[in-house]
Amino acid sequence: MVTNHQTRGRGRWGRPWSSAPGKLLQFSLVLRPRMRPEELGLLTTALGVACADAIRAMTDLDPTIKWPNDVRINGRKLAGILVESELSGAAVDVVVAGVGVNVAWTADEVPAEIRETATSLAIELGSEGVSRADLLGEILNAFEVRYLSLPGGASPLIEEASARSDVLGRQVTVALSTEATISGRALRLSPAGELELETADGVRTLSVGEISRLR
């Protein structure tokens, strides 16, 4: 499903998400993967890599990935991904993967509350951005190749995501919920797309979280 804009969208942890008509590429995919619940993080990883590759293919930009679900340019968020699932016992029934890419925002159109942390293709390119239809096609083609290889062929995907990461090797603080955080050095991505974090108490493997600070 593709929409021209949203008035009542929802981001991670229930945050509001809205957009102006014609400014963002926003779409959702309904998937029925043959994966275990603990492997679902690979879908977020695959979509992040697909978004980054599609943008690089259509522009001279070189996006990076901030684990687990942000695509960035020059340290500013360009795209976000939200994957939600329904389970039947221990099996995955259905997954809805939502993607939003900031395409045509000008600098003065970026909402004030995210102006310091977000960007768009139009801002980075100094133009009107790119065709949203063409970008959608590039993302879907890039995602399909990776999706069809999962979960057994996850190693090349993890290598791609690691190469594009702007997190690995850095000191980070990860919000585990709205109240709990953990800090350490981001070591690597696990075979399931989790973040392995070296902390004062040893290595922790995080399947969910949001990096709130990078050093």
C-alpha positions in Angstrom: 0.0 0.0 0.0 1.3 3.4 -1.0 -0.1 6.7 0.4 0.5 10.3 -0.7 0.5 11.5 2.9 -0.6 10.4 6.4 -2.5 12.3 9.0 -2.5 9.8 11.8 0.5 7.6 11.2 2.4 5.9 14.1 6.2 5.6 14.5 8.2 3.6 17.0 6.9 3.3 20.5 3.7 5.0 19.5 5.2 8.3 18.4 3.0 10.3 16.0 4.0 10.4 12.3 2.5 12.8 9.8 3.5 14.3 6.4 2.6 16.9 3.9 1.1 15.7 0.6 3.6 15.0 -2.1 6.7 15.4 0.2 7.4 11.9 1.3 7.4 8.4 -0.1 5.4 6.3 2.3 4.4 2.7 1.8 3.6 -0.5 3.7 4.3 -4.1 2.7 2.3 -7.1 3.9 4.6 -10.1 4.2 4.2 -13.7 5.2 7.8 -14.8 5.7 8.8 -18.3 6.6 10.9 -17.1 9.6 11.0 -17.6 13.3 10.0 -14.6 15.4 13.6 -14.1 16.6 14.6 -13.7 12.9 12.2 -10.9 12.1 14.9 -8.2 12.7 16.3 -9.3 9.4 13.4 -7.7 7.6 14.2 -4.3 9.1 17.8 -4.9 8.1 16.9 -5.9 4.6 14.7 -2.8 4.1 17.3 -0.5 5.5 19.9 -1.9 3.1 17.4 -1.7 0.2 16.6 1.9 0.9 20.2 2.9 1.1 21.1 1.0 -2.1 18.1 2.5 -4.0 19.0 6.0 -2.9 22.7 5.5 -3.9 21.5 4.1 -7.3 19.4 7.1 -8.1 21.7 9.9 -6.7 25.4 10.5 -5.8 24.5 10.2 -2.1 26.0 7.5 0.1 23.4 6.8 2.9 24.3 5.0 6.1 22.2 2.9 8.5 21.7 3.7 12.1 20.7 0.4 13.8 18.0 -0.8 13.8 15.7 1.2 11.5 17.0 4.6 10.3 18.7 5.5 7.0 20.7 8.6 7.3 22.7 11.2 5.3 25.5 13.2 7.0 24.2 12.1 10.4 20.6 13.2 9.8 17.6 10.9 9.4 16.4 10.5 5.8 14.2 7.4 6.1 12.6 5.3 8.8 11.3 1.7 8.9 8.7 0.1 11.3 8.1 -3.6 11.2 5.2 -5.1 13.2 4.1 -8.7 13.3 1.3 -11.0 14.4 2.2 -14.5 15.6 0.3 -17.8 15.7 1.9 -19.6 18.6 5.6 -19.7 17.8 5.1 -19.1 14.1 5.0 -15.8 12.2 1.5 -15.3 10.7 1.8 -11.9 9.0 4.2 -8.9 9.0 3.5 -5.3 8.1 6.6 -3.3 7.2 6.2 0.4 6.9 8.7 2.7 5.2 8.9 6.5 5.0 11.5 8.4 3.0 11.8 12.2 3.1 11.9 13.1 -0.6 10.9 16.6 -1.3 10.9 18.6 2.0 12.8 21.9 1.7 14.7 23.1 4.7 11.9 25.3 5.9 9.3 22.6 5.5 10.9 20.1 7.9 8.8 20.1 11.0 10.4 22.3 13.7 10.6 19.5 16.3 12.9 17.4 14.0 14.7 20.2 12.1 18.0 19.5 13.8 18.0 15.8 13.2 16.2 15.2 9.8 16.9 15.8 6.2 15.5 15.0 2.8 16.7 14.1 -0.7 15.7 17.6 -1.9 17.8 19.2 0.8 20.8 17.0 0.2 20.7 17.2 -3.6 19.8 20.9 -3.7 16.9 20.1 -6.0 13.3 18.8 -6.0 14.5 15.4 -4.9 13.7 12.4 -7.1 10.6 10.7 -8.6 8.8 9.0 -5.7 7.5 6.3 -8.1 11.0 5.6 -9.4 12.4 5.4 -5.9 9.6 3.1 -4.8 10.5 0.7 -7.7 14.2 0.8 -6.8 13.5 0.0 -3.2 11.1 -2.8 -3.9 13.5 -4.4 -6.4 16.4 -4.1 -4.0 14.3 -5.5 -1.1 13.0 -8.4 -3.1 16.4 -9.8 -3.8 17.3 -9.8 -0.2 13.9 -10.9 1.1 13.9 -14.0 -1.1 17.3 -15.1 0.4 16.1 -15.0 4.0 16.6 -16.4 6.5 19.1 -18.9 5.2 21.1 -16.4 3.2 21.4 -13.8 5.9 25.2 -13.6 6.0 25.6 -11.4 2.8 22.8 -9.1 4.1 24.6 -8.7 7.5 27.8 -7.9 5.7 26.1 -5.2 3.6 24.4 -3.7 6.7 27.6 -3.7 8.6 29.5 -2.0 5.8 26.8 0.7 5.7 26.5 1.1 9.5 27.4 4.4 11.1 27.1 2.8 14.5 29.6 -0.1 14.7 32.8 0.6 16.5 31.3 3.7 18.3 30.3 4.3 21.8 26.5 4.4 22.0 23.6 4.8 24.4 20.6 2.6 23.5 17.1 3.3 24.9 15.6 -0.1 25.7 12.2 1.5 26.6 11.0 4.9 27.4 12.8 4.6 30.8 15.7 2.2 30.5 19.0 2.7 28.7 22.3 0.8 28.3 25.6 2.2 27.1 28.7 0.5 25.5 30.6 0.0 22.3 28.7 -1.3 19.3 30.7 -4.4 18.3 28.9 -6.1 15.4 25.5 -7.2 14.0 24.5 -10.8 14.9 23.3 -13.3 12.2 19.7 -12.2 13.1 20.4 -8.5 12.7 20.7 -7.8 16.5 23.2 -5.4 17.9 26.0 -6.8 20.0 27.1 -4.2 22.5 30.2 -4.4 24.7 29.3 -3.0 28.1 31.0 -2.8 31.5 29.1 -6.0 32.4 30.1 -7.9 29.3 28.6 -8.3 25.8 24.9 -7.8 25.5 22.9 -8.7 22.4 20.0 -6.3 21.7 17.1 -7.3 19.5 15.2 -4.0 20.1 16.1 -0.5 21.1 16.8 2.9 19.8 20.2 4.6 19.8 19.8 7.9 21.5 23.4 8.9 21.6 26.5 8.3 19.4 30.0 9.2 20.3 
